[in-house]
């Protein structure tokens, strides 16, 4: 389903002028990611969130404050087409307001730009054959062309008090169980959700993820999920990413591909081993530790192919130079690294900490986009491995002419398949 996400008139702008506007929006996106955004009562009352437009799922996850009982937007779009995830911070200087019948992003009471919210997929109103709302299983996004399935709301690292310090998955489990219930999504539920999202044209890629579980249980689960999706879609393989902990038994990695997943992800999080041990104690002491995670990623490239393996990082905790070393090493090995701006989550061990400023992240994202280009990764490869419009992916698309707004300016653009 082709949708237009930009509203600006670019008919009289040159290619360089359009790119300049896109870069301005990217800096704004980076600043909002760091400082958050809030919304006025007038804007919230007129936003039609949860009806016509996409709402945050399961409390948002990245908000600076708890949002139970408040239906907030999932994201919004700037005039030239960049998507801004809604990271709620009541004390942010950025405010979404409703002025003269339009929604605006404001800064210190000054209207910056008009915005639009993301259209809500129809399948979000549907339920599985056993009555579970599909939006709680795998919310989708027309813009990213991606669905993210959260198969569980718990992580086994809590058993030894070894949660990653930036993560709040186990806190959220306790917090939102009363409203949404504890859950473990069945393969059939996931397959029905994926089919609904793919059939509507919302997405062409699905990421399956959740908290860390025992290796054998994880492999069996992903195998069942893959087989269920293949059966319901009527295909031998599908554009999906299996997000797993690095296995100790590398024979398990080919089995994920045999299950039908096009890509896999093992999120290393941090490059410096000492930071890794301190911040990710569960990952450092299980699954073979940091060295095994690295070897597993390299072996996964041999199995899935160049650019078919992803590893997310959480930049802003270790020195930037260390993160860049990891990006460069893994990119040269065929691994697609990616990141979102670190938002110190409510309920995590690092709640209340501050992430770096916008310029820090823009510099990091620019360097990563350059590494992607050097490694020969295309927009399609990055999309299939990652599925999200991160700062790096935005920069990659700006600099390599992938934004469809360029076509409206009469400029030849590249296409994401």
C-alpha positions in Angstrom: 0.0 0.0 0.0 1.7 3.2 -1.2 1.2 6.1 1.1 2.5 9.7 1.0 4.2 10.7 4.2 5.4 14.2 3.2 3.4 17.4 2.7 5.9 20.0 1.7 5.7 21.6 -1.8 9.0 20.8 -3.5 8.1 21.5 -7.1 10.4 24.5 -7.3 13.3 23.1 -5.2 16.6 21.7 -6.5 17.9 18.3 -5.4 20.4 20.1 -3.0 17.6 22.2 -1.5 15.4 19.2 -0.8 18.3 17.3 0.8 19.1 20.4 2.9 15.5 20.3 4.2 15.8 16.6 4.9 19.0 17.1 6.9 17.3 19.9 8.9 14.5 17.5 9.8 17.0 14.8 10.7 18.7 17.1 13.2 15.3 17.9 14.6 14.6 14.1 14.9 17.8 13.5 16.7 17.2 16.3 19.2 13.7 15.1 19.9 15.0 11.5 20.4 17.4 12.9 23.0 15.1 15.4 24.7 11.7 13.8 24.2 8.4 15.5 23.3 5.2 16.2 25.0 1.7 17.0 23.8 -1.0 19.5 24.8 -4.4 18.5 26.0 -5.9 20.2 22.9 -3.7 18.2 20.6 -4.4 14.9 22.4 -8.1 15.5 22.3 -8.1 16.1 18.5 -5.5 13.5 17.6 -7.9 10.5 17.1 -5.1 8.3 18.5 -6.1 4.6 18.7 -8.9 5.2 16.1 -7.7 6.8 12.9 -4.0 7.1 13.9 -1.5 4.8 15.5 -1.1 4.8 19.3 1.8 3.7 21.4 1.9 0.0 22.0 2.2 -1.4 25.6 3.0 1.9 27.2 5.6 3.1 24.6 8.7 1.6 26.1 10.9 4.6 25.6 8.9 7.2 27.5 10.6 9.3 30.2 7.5 8.9 32.4 4.9 6.3 32.9 2.0 6.6 30.5 -0.6 4.2 32.0 -4.1 5.6 31.2 -2.8 8.0 28.6 -3.3 7.1 24.9 -0.3 8.8 23.2 0.6 8.9 19.5 3.0 6.3 18.3 4.8 8.7 16.0 4.4 11.7 13.7 5.8 12.9 10.4 7.5 16.2 9.5 6.7 18.0 6.3 9.6 16.5 4.2 8.8 13.0 5.3 10.9 12.0 8.3 9.3 9.9 10.9 9.6 11.0 14.6 8.9 8.3 17.2 6.9 9.8 20.1 9.2 9.6 23.1 7.1 11.2 25.9 8.8 13.6 28.2 6.6 16.0 30.1 9.4 18.4 30.7 10.6 18.5 27.1 10.6 22.0 25.4 9.1 20.3 22.3 5.3 20.3 22.4 2.8 18.9 19.9 0.0 21.5 20.0 -3.3 22.0 18.2 -3.5 25.5 16.7 -6.1 26.9 14.3 -7.4 23.4 13.5 -3.9 21.9 12.8 -1.4 19.9 14.7 2.0 21.6 15.0 5.4 20.8 16.6 6.2 23.7 18.7 9.4 24.8 20.6 9.1 27.4 23.4 5.6 28.4 22.2 6.8 28.9 18.6 5.2 26.9 15.8 8.0 25.1 14.1 6.3 22.9 11.5 2.9 21.2 10.9 2.9 17.5 11.5 0.8 14.4 10.6 0.2 11.3 12.6 0.7 7.8 11.3 -2.4 6.1 9.8 -3.6 3.1 11.8 -3.6 -0.2 10.0 -7.0 -1.9 9.8 -5.6 -5.2 11.1 -5.0 -3.5 14.4 -8.7 -3.8 15.0 -8.7 -7.6 14.4 -8.1 -10.5 16.7 -6.6 -13.9 16.4 -8.7 -17.0 16.1 -8.4 -17.4 19.9 -9.4 -13.8 20.6 -6.1 -11.9 21.1 -5.9 -8.4 19.6 -3.4 -8.4 16.7 -2.0 -5.0 17.7 -0.7 -6.5 21.0 1.1 -9.2 19.1 2.7 -7.5 16.1 2.0 -3.8 15.5 2.8 -2.7 12.0 4.0 0.5 10.3 3.2 1.6 6.7 6.3 3.9 6.8 8.9 1.3 7.9 7.0 -1.5 6.0 7.8 -3.5 9.1 5.9 -5.5 11.8 7.5 -6.1 15.2 6.3 -9.2 17.0 7.0 -9.3 20.7 6.6 -13.0 21.6 7.0 -12.5 25.3 7.2 -9.8 28.0 9.9 -11.3 30.1 13.6 -12.1 30.1 15.3 -15.0 32.0 18.2 -12.8 33.1 16.1 -11.5 36.0 16.4 -14.9 37.7 20.0 -14.0 38.7 19.5 -10.2 38.8 21.4 -9.9 35.5 19.2 -7.7 33.4 20.9 -5.4 31.0 21.0 -2.1 32.8 19.4 -0.1 30.0 16.5 -2.6 29.6 13.1 -2.5 31.3 11.4 -5.5 29.9 10.9 -7.3 33.2 9.8 -4.0 34.9 7.2 -3.6 32.1 6.0 -7.1 32.5 5.0 -6.4 36.1 3.7 -2.9 35.3 1.4 -3.7 32.3 0.3 -7.3 33.2 -2.8 -5.9 34.9 -4.0 -4.1 31.8 -2.7 -6.4 29.0 -2.1 -9.7 30.8 1.0 -11.8 30.9 1.7 -13.4 27.6 3.6 -15.9 25.6 2.5 -15.6 22.0 1.9 -18.9 20.2 3.3 -19.6 16.8 -0.3 -19.7 15.4 -1.1 -16.3 16.9 2.1 -14.8 15.4 1.4 -16.4 11.9 -2.1 -15.0 11.8 -0.8 -11.5 12.8 1.9 -11.6 10.1 -0.5 -12.7 7.4 -3.0 -9.9 8.3 -0.3 -7.3 8.2 1.3 -8.6 5.0 -2.1 -9.0 3.3 -3.1 -5.4 4.1 0.1 -4.1 2.6 1.3 -2.6 5.8 4.6 -4.5 5.9 6.8 -6.8 3.9 9.1 -7.6 6.8 8.6 -8.9 10.3 11.0 -8.9 13.2 10.3 -11.5 15.9 11.8 -10.6 19.2 11.4 -10.9 23.0 13.4 -11.5 26.1 16.2 -14.0 26.4 15.1 -17.6 27.1 16.9 -20.9 27.3 18.8 -21.8 24.1 17.0 -25.1 23.3 13.6 -23.6 24.1 14.4 -20.6 21.9 15.4 -22.7 19.0 12.3 -24.9 19.2 10.1 -21.9 19.5 11.5 -20.0 16.5 11.3 -23.2 14.4 7.6 -23.5 15.2 7.0 -19.9 14.5 8.8 -20.0 11.2 6.9 -23.2 10.1 3.6 -21.6 11.1 4.3 -18.4 9.1 5.4 -20.4 6.1 2.3 -22.6 6.2 -0.1 -19.7 6.5 1.6 -17.6 3.9 2.0 -20.6 1.6 5.8 -19.9 1.0 9.1 -21.7 1.6 10.8 -18.7 3.1 9.7 -15.2 4.2 11.2 -11.8 4.9 11.5 -12.2 8.6 14.2 -11.6 11.2 14.7 -14.1 14.1 16.2 -12.2 17.0 18.0 -14.6 19.2 20.7 -14.8 21.9 24.0 -16.1 20.5 23.8 -19.9 20.7 26.6 -21.9 22.2 25.8 -24.7 19.7 26.4 -23.0 16.3 24.5 -25.9 14.6 21.4 -24.1 15.8 22.0 -21.1 13.5 21.3 -22.9 10.2 18.1 -24.3 11.7 16.7 -20.7 11.9 17.3 -20.3 8.2 15.7 -23.7 7.5 12.7 -22.5 9.5 12.1 -19.9 6.8 13.7 -16.7 8.2 15.5 -14.6 5.7 17.7 -12.9 8.3 18.7 -13.3 11.9 19.8 -10.8 14.6 22.0 -11.2 17.7 22.2 -7.9 19.5 25.7 -7.4 21.0 24.7 -4.0 22.5 28.2 -2.8 23.4 31.7 -3.3 22.0 34.0 -2.6 24.9 34.3 -5.9 26.9 34.6 -4.2 30.3 31.5 -2.0 29.7 29.7 -5.1 28.4 30.4 -7.1 31.6 29.3 -4.2 33.8 26.2 -3.2 31.8 25.1 -6.5 30.3 25.9 -9.0 33.1 23.4 -11.6 31.8 24.8 -11.6 28.3 28.4 -11.5 29.5 27.9 -14.6 31.8 25.7 -16.6 29.5 25.6 -17.7 25.9 29.3 -18.0 25.9 30.0 -14.4 26.8 31.1 -11.5 24.5 33.6 -13.6 22.5 31.0 -16.2 21.6 28.5 -13.5 20.6 31.0 -12.2 18.2 31.9 -15.6 16.7 28.2 -16.4 16.4 27.6 -13.2 14.4 30.4 -14.1 12.0 29.2 -17.6 11.6 25.7 -16.4 11.0 26.9 -14.4 8.0 28.4 -17.6 6.6 24.9 -19.2 6.9 22.5 -16.4 6.0 24.7 -14.4 3.7 26.4 -10.9 3.5 24.1 -8.3 5.0 21.6 -10.9 6.3 22.7 -10.6 9.9 22.0 -7.7 12.2 23.3 -6.6 15.6 21.8 -3.6 17.5 23.9 -1.4 19.8 23.0 1.0 22.6 25.3 3.9 22.0 25.8 6.6 24.6 26.9 4.3 27.4 30.4 3.4 26.2 32.8 5.9 24.5 31.8 6.7 20.9 35.2 5.5 19.6 34.6 2.1 21.1 31.1 1.8 19.4 32.6 2.9 16.1 35.3 0.2 16.4 32.5 -2.3 16.7 30.5 -0.9 13.8 33.6 -1.0 11.6 34.7 -4.5 12.5 31.2 -6.0 12.1 30.4 -4.1 8.9 33.6 -5.5 7.3 32.4 -9.0 8.3 29.0 -8.5 6.6 26.9 -7.7 9.7 24.4 -4.8 9.6 24.9 -2.8 12.8 22.1 -0.4 13.8 21.0 1.6 16.7 18.2 3.8 18.1 19.0 6.8 20.3 19.3 5.5 23.9 16.3 6.5 26.0 17.0 5.8 29.7 13.9 3.7 30.3 11.6 4.0 33.2 12.2 0.9 35.4 15.7 0.2 34.0 18.8 0.4 36.2 19.8 3.5 34.3 16.5 5.3 34.7 17.1 9.1 35.2 20.4 9.1 33.4 20.9 11.4 30.4 21.8 10.3 26.9 24.2 12.3 24.7 23.1 15.3 22.7 21.7 15.3 19.2 25.1 16.1 17.5 26.7 13.1 19.2 24.2 10.8 17.6 24.1 12.5 14.2 27.9 12.1 14.0 27.7 8.4 14.9 24.8 7.8 12.5 26.6 9.5 9.7 29.7 7.4 10.2 27.6 4.2 10.3 25.8 5.1 7.1 29.2 5.6 5.4 30.3 2.2 6.7 27.1 0.6 5.2 27.9 2.2 1.9 31.5 0.9 2.0 30.3 -2.6 2.9 28.1 -2.7 -0.1 24.8 -2.7 1.8 21.8 -1.4 -0.1 18.6 0.1 1.3 16.8 -3.2 0.7 19.5 -5.1 2.7 19.4 -2.7 5.6 15.5 -2.7 5.6 15.4 -6.5 5.6 17.9 -6.8 8.4 16.6 -4.0 10.5 13.2 -2.8 9.5 13.2 0.6 11.2 13.8 4.2 10.1 16.7 4.9 12.4 18.9 8.0 12.1 21.5 6.0 10.1 18.9 4.6 7.7 17.5 8.1 7.2 21.0 9.5 6.4 21.7 6.6 4.1 18.5 7.3 2.2 19.1 11.0 2.0 22.6 10.7 0.7 21.8 7.9 -1.7 18.6 9.4 -3.1 16.0 7.0 -1.7 13.4 9.5 -0.3 10.3 9.5 -2.6 9.9 13.3 -2.1 12.8 13.7 -4.6 10.5 12.3 -7.3 8.0 15.1 -6.6 10.8 17.6 -7.2 11.4 16.0 -10.6 14.6 14.4 -9.4 15.5 10.8 -10.2 15.4 8.7 -7.1 16.4 5.2 -6.1 13.7 2.8 -5.1 13.5 0.4 -2.2 12.1 -2.8 -3.6 
